[in-house]
Amino acid sequence: MSDTPYSRVSVRILEKDYQFSCAPDERAALLDSAEHLNNEMRKIRDSGKVIGLDRIAVMAALNMANELLKARSRDTSLDTDVVHRLRSLRERVESSLERGQQLDL
């Protein structure tokens, strides 16, 4: 078990207060997450297409999970591009070193 002291944090989501315990260094992230969730749930509620707090929460969770998966996919594509670029640069450097030439990057 961790010796990290936990503090109580109160957040308000759709006019309802929730209490959480978290480590002091996670407080800002928790508050930012709660604010983001509150904003997403407000958008859904205000659209009038979804009724009921639990349905709004599920819809917000699905939207946010979808955003996360898309971001991960973009990161994977970016990582692949970086790997290819680094491989190409390494091959150019090795080729130039083998020929004993100066390399212009």
N, C-alpha and C positions, 0 to 999 in steps of 0.2 A: 504494500500500500504506500502511496506517495505521502510525503510530508508537506506538500505544497498547500499553503493556506488558501482556502476558498472563500470567496465573498458572495454575498447575495446581490443579484442584479434583477431589477424590475424592468420589464418591457411591456409596451402597450401595442396590441395588435387588434385592429378593428374594434376599438373602444373597449377592449377587455385587457385587464392586467394579468401578466404571468410573471412568476418568480422563478429564477434559475440560480444555481450555484456554479461558479466558474473560477478558474485561476485568475489572478489579477492581470497576467499578461494576455489573457484571452478575452478580457472584458470588451475591448474596443471592437474586436471581430464579432462578438456576440451581438453587440448593439447595432453594428452595421448590418449583420445578417437579419436581425429582427426588423430593422427599418426597411430593408429590401423586401422581405416577406410581406410586411404591412402594405407597402406600396403596390406590390403585385396583387395582393388580395383585394385592395381597394379598387384597382382597375377592373378586376373581375366582377366584384359586387356592383360597382357603378355602371357596368355595361348592361346590367339587368338580365343577362342571359342565364345566370346561375344563381339559384336561391338556396340558402342554407349555409351556415358557417362551415360545416364539415365538407360539403361539396365544393365550396369556394377554396378551402384549404387544400383539398385533393387536386383541384384544377391548378392552383398556384404551384403545388409541389410537382405536378406533371410538367408544367411549363418550364419551371426552373431546372428540372432534371433533363429536359430536352435541350435547354440552353447549355447545360454542363456537358452533355454528350457531344453536342456540336463543337464546343470549344475544345474538348479533348481530341476530336477528330482533326480539327484545324492544327492543333499542336503536333499531332502525329504526322500530318502532312508536312508541317514546317520542319520537324525533326528529320524526316526523310530527305527533304530538300537540302538541309544543312549537311547531312551525311554525304550526299552526292557531291555537293560543292567541295567539301573537305577532301573527299577521295580524289576529285579532279585536280585540286591544288597540290595534293601530295604527289600524284602521278607526274604533274608538271615539274615539281621540284626534283623528284628522283630522276626524271628523264634529263633534266638540265645538269644535275650533278654527274650523271653518267657521262655526259658529253663534255663536261668541264666548262660549261657556258654560264654566263651571267644570266640571271632570270629577272625579267621585268614583270612585277605583279601589278 
